[in-house]
Amino acid sequence: MAALQGRDGRIIYSPGEYNQEVPDRPAPLSTTSYAVLSLLSMRPYTTYELAKQMSRSLHWFWPRAESKLYEEPKRLVAHGLATAERGMTGRRAVTTYRITASGRRALRRWLRGSPVAAPRLECESILRVFAGDMGTPEDIIAAARAPREEVTRMREQGVAISRQALAGEAPFPHRLHIVALVHRFLWEYSGALLRWATWAESEVASWSDVEPTESRTAHALDVLAQPLGRTNAATRARRSRGVATES
């Protein structure tokens, strides 16, 4: 097709403009990209080692599918933030990724300049408790118990990390002051979740159904008043009359 010209002779359409190949551009970096880059800032890793290290650390506060983790190092290489070195481990081909100077600069820029997204809580146990008035007390108790196994595993790993550090065997001893900050958060978070699960189960254990009885509503108002440092007026009146509150 010939070029199309306007009355003044200027070319307003040229097929060549639309047939030119556009060079591939690497996908933009995500927060997960910087998570992987932060690991590479500690030492070189193969993709397998990266996935293993993620499960040991970042998994607890930045969980991502393993397939996603295998793509991120390639993206970093495409941006010039990491290098990929192919080699062999026995008969198995492996690729080792190493952060570049540009990668370290990009990580520092991200730490200093990017807005920090607000934390988001996603917990199916809480969601099921939220919908509990459509079920039974047993449903609510089962939902409250559900996180125990995962949270217990988190705390067991936290204990192992503590023991390793105190024995002088931490893999990155120069980062212990940073590790302690994250470790404390995860310990407090997991402890809070276990305490809530125990409390929620004890609250519901005596229920025969999920109907809103007068005593349950009064007790709920007490619970809701606790952040204010007081009990609700109805409960105070009942107590002043010496009337016991049902569970």
C-alpha positions as CSV (number, residue, x, y, z in Angstrom):
1,M,0.0,0.0,0.0
2,A,1.3,3.4,-1.0
3,A,1.8,6.3,1.5
4,L,-1.2,8.6,1.8
5,Q,-0.5,12.3,1.3
6,G,-2.5,15.3,2.3
7,R,-3.2,18.4,0.1
8,D,-0.1,20.1,1.3
9,G,2.0,17.1,0.3
10,R,2.7,16.0,3.8
11,I,2.6,12.2,4.5
12,I,-0.2,11.5,6.9
13,Y,0.0,7.7,6.7
14,S,2.9,5.4,5.9
15,P,2.5,1.6,6.1
16,G,6.1,1.4,7.2
17,E,5.2,3.2,10.5
18,Y,2.8,0.5,11.4
19,N,4.9,-2.5,10.2
20,Q,8.0,-1.7,12.2
21,E,8.6,-4.2,15.0
22,V,8.4,-2.8,18.5
23,P,11.3,-4.1,20.6
24,D,10.2,-6.2,23.5
25,R,10.3,-4.4,26.8
26,P,10.6,-6.3,30.1
27,A,7.5,-6.3,32.3
28,P,7.6,-3.5,35.0
29,L,8.9,-4.4,38.4
30,S,6.5,-5.4,41.1
31,T,6.9,-5.4,44.9
32,T,7.7,-9.1,44.6
33,S,10.5,-8.1,42.2
34,Y,12.0,-6.1,45.0
35,A,11.4,-8.9,47.5
36,V,13.6,-11.2,45.4
37,L,16.1,-8.4,44.8
38,S,16.4,-8.0,48.6
39,L,17.3,-11.7,48.9
40,L,19.9,-11.4,46.1
41,S,21.5,-8.4,48.0
42,M,22.5,-10.9,50.7
43,R,24.2,-13.5,48.4
44,P,23.9,-15.2,45.0
45,Y,21.1,-17.8,44.7
46,T,19.9,-20.4,42.3
47,T,16.1,-20.3,41.7
48,Y,15.7,-23.4,43.8
49,E,17.6,-21.7,46.7
50,L,15.6,-18.6,46.3
51,A,12.3,-20.5,46.6
52,K,13.7,-22.3,49.7
53,Q,14.8,-19.0,51.3
54,M,11.5,-17.4,50.5
55,S,9.7,-20.3,52.4
56,R,12.0,-19.7,55.3
57,S,11.5,-16.0,55.6
58,L,9.3,-13.9,53.2
59,H,6.6,-16.6,53.0
60,W,5.3,-15.5,56.4
61,F,4.6,-11.9,55.3
62,W,4.8,-11.8,51.5
63,P,3.5,-15.2,50.3
64,R,3.7,-15.9,46.6
65,A,3.2,-18.9,44.4
66,E,6.5,-20.8,43.7
67,S,5.9,-20.5,39.9
68,K,5.9,-16.7,40.4
69,L,9.3,-16.8,42.1
70,Y,10.9,-18.6,39.2
71,E,9.8,-15.8,36.9
72,E,11.0,-12.9,39.0
73,P,14.8,-13.5,38.7
74,K,14.4,-13.5,34.9
75,R,12.6,-10.1,35.0
76,L,15.4,-8.7,37.2
77,V,18.0,-9.9,34.6
78,A,16.0,-8.2,31.8
79,H,16.1,-4.9,33.7
80,G,19.8,-5.2,34.2
81,L,19.4,-5.6,38.0
82,A,20.8,-9.1,38.2
83,T,23.0,-11.4,36.2
84,A,22.3,-15.1,35.4
85,E,25.2,-17.5,35.3
86,R,24.4,-21.0,34.0
87,G,26.3,-24.0,35.4
88,M,26.0,-27.6,36.4
89,T,25.4,-29.2,39.8
90,G,26.2,-32.8,39.1
91,R,24.2,-33.6,36.0
92,R,21.6,-31.0,36.7
93,A,21.7,-27.6,34.9
94,V,21.3,-24.7,37.3
95,T,21.2,-20.9,36.9
96,T,22.7,-18.7,39.6
97,Y,21.4,-15.1,40.0
98,R,23.6,-12.3,41.3
99,I,22.6,-8.7,42.0
100,T,24.3,-6.0,40.0
101,A,25.4,-2.5,41.1
102,S,22.3,-1.2,39.3
103,G,20.2,-3.7,41.3
104,R,21.5,-2.3,44.6
105,R,20.8,1.2,43.5
106,A,17.3,0.3,42.4
107,L,16.7,-1.4,45.8
108,R,17.8,1.7,47.6
109,R,15.6,3.9,45.5
110,W,12.6,1.6,46.2
111,L,13.3,1.8,49.9
112,R,13.5,5.6,49.9
113,G,11.1,6.8,47.3
114,S,8.1,4.4,46.8
115,P,5.0,4.9,48.9
116,V,4.4,2.0,51.3
117,A,1.2,0.2,50.7
118,A,-1.2,-0.2,53.6
119,P,-1.2,-3.7,55.2
120,R,-4.0,-6.0,54.2
121,L,-5.3,-8.8,56.3
122,E,-6.6,-11.8,54.4
123,C,-7.8,-14.7,56.6
124,E,-10.4,-17.2,55.7
125,S,-10.9,-18.2,59.4
126,I,-12.0,-14.7,60.2
127,L,-14.2,-14.6,57.1
128,R,-16.0,-17.8,58.2
129,V,-16.5,-16.4,61.7
130,F,-17.8,-13.2,60.2
131,A,-20.5,-15.3,58.5
132,G,-21.0,-17.5,61.5
133,D,-24.6,-16.5,62.2
134,M,-25.5,-18.5,59.1
135,G,-24.0,-21.7,60.5
136,T,-23.7,-23.5,63.9
137,P,-21.4,-23.0,66.9
138,E,-19.4,-26.0,65.7
139,D,-18.8,-24.2,62.4
140,I,-17.4,-21.1,64.2
141,I,-15.2,-23.2,66.5
142,A,-13.8,-25.1,63.5
143,A,-13.0,-21.9,61.8
144,A,-11.3,-20.5,64.9
145,R,-9.2,-23.6,65.3
146,A,-8.1,-23.7,61.6
147,P,-5.1,-21.3,61.8
148,R,-3.5,-23.2,64.7
149,E,-1.4,-25.6,62.6
150,E,0.1,-22.9,60.4
151,V,0.7,-20.5,63.2
152,T,2.3,-23.2,65.4
153,R,4.6,-24.0,62.5
154,M,5.5,-20.3,62.2
155,R,6.4,-20.1,65.9
156,E,8.4,-23.3,65.7
157,Q,10.4,-21.8,62.9
158,G,10.8,-18.6,64.9
159,V,12.2,-20.7,67.9
160,A,14.6,-22.4,65.5
161,I,15.8,-19.1,64.1
162,S,16.3,-17.7,67.6
163,R,18.3,-20.8,68.7
164,Q,20.4,-20.7,65.6
165,A,21.3,-17.0,66.2
166,L,22.1,-17.5,69.9
167,A,24.4,-20.4,68.9
168,G,26.3,-18.1,66.6
169,E,25.1,-20.0,63.5
170,A,22.9,-17.4,61.9
171,P,23.4,-17.5,58.1
172,F,23.6,-13.7,57.9
173,P,25.0,-12.5,61.3
174,H,25.6,-9.0,59.9
175,R,21.8,-8.6,59.5
176,L,20.7,-9.8,63.0
177,H,19.6,-6.3,64.0
178,I,17.2,-6.3,60.9
179,V,16.1,-9.9,61.4
180,A,15.1,-9.1,65.0
181,L,12.7,-6.4,63.9
182,V,10.8,-8.8,61.6
183,H,11.1,-11.7,64.0
184,R,9.5,-9.7,66.8
185,F,6.5,-8.7,64.5
186,L,5.9,-12.3,63.4
187,W,6.2,-13.6,67.0
188,E,3.7,-11.0,68.3
189,Y,1.3,-11.6,65.3
190,S,1.3,-15.4,65.7
191,G,0.8,-15.1,69.5
192,A,-2.1,-12.7,69.0
193,L,-3.7,-15.1,66.5
194,L,-3.3,-18.1,68.9
195,R,-4.7,-16.1,71.8
196,W,-7.7,-15.0,69.7
197,A,-8.4,-18.6,68.5
198,T,-8.4,-19.8,72.1
199,W,-10.6,-17.0,73.3
200,A,-13.1,-17.4,70.4
201,E,-13.4,-21.1,71.0
202,S,-14.1,-20.6,74.7
203,E,-16.7,-17.9,73.9
204,V,-18.7,-20.1,71.6
205,A,-18.2,-23.5,73.4
206,S,-21.3,-23.0,75.6
207,W,-23.6,-21.9,72.8
208,S,-26.3,-24.3,71.8
209,D,-27.1,-22.2,68.7
210,V,-26.0,-18.8,67.1
211,E,-29.1,-16.8,68.0
212,P,-28.7,-13.4,69.6
213,T,-29.9,-13.9,73.2
214,E,-30.0,-11.1,75.7
215,S,-27.0,-12.4,77.7
216,R,-24.9,-12.9,74.5
217,T,-25.7,-9.4,73.3
218,A,-24.8,-7.9,76.8
219,H,-21.5,-9.8,76.8
220,A,-20.8,-8.7,73.3
221,L,-21.2,-5.1,74.3
222,D,-18.7,-5.8,77.2
223,V,-16.2,-7.1,74.7
224,L,-16.8,-4.1,72.4
225,A,-16.4,-1.7,75.3
226,Q,-13.0,-3.1,76.3
227,P,-11.0,-0.9,73.9
228,L,-12.6,2.1,75.7
229,G,-11.5,0.8,79.1
230,R,-15.0,0.3,80.4
231,T,-18.0,-2.0,80.5
232,N,-21.4,-1.2,79.0
233,A,-24.2,0.4,81.1
234,A,-26.5,-2.6,81.0
235,T,-23.9,-4.9,82.4
236,R,-23.0,-2.4,85.2
237,A,-26.7,-2.2,86.1
238,R,-27.1,-6.0,86.2
239,R,-24.0,-6.3,88.4
240,S,-25.2,-3.6,90.8
241,R,-28.4,-5.6,91.3
242,G,-26.4,-8.7,91.9
243,V,-27.7,-10.5,88.8
244,A,-25.3,-13.0,87.3
245,T,-24.6,-12.7,83.6
246,E,-25.1,-15.9,81.6
247,S,-22.4,-17.1,79.3
